[in-house]
């Protein structure tokens, strides 16, 4: 029997963008996960980006993120594009700025969709576009005393 997509739960929710923020305080996986809860969602995908202790073969001692004042508006634009391209029931994305330590959460994004495949694809699109298009920059200090700025866009 062919599955139809006429049920309201198969469509994009009326207001699927539940949480978007750029914060200088620790992030919460639970907060983001709760934000995307939806009874019509059969799949929820959550991505957590953490500060690692190395990059490009060098040991990272310190890391800081900074953002342009337009970062939240750009984050909303990216989220709206994901919602336009996928049957998103709920979406959330938060990114940390300021000084972070190894192991700290840098970014948490989540998407709920009617089915798992859509949730995986939409979440991947959300994090990839966030990293490429939202003006957030990473400043790394390495154990050998060198530094590097990495731009997101």
Order of alpha helices (4+ residues) and beta strands (2+ residues): beta-alpha-beta-beta-beta-alpha-beta-beta-beta-alpha-beta-beta
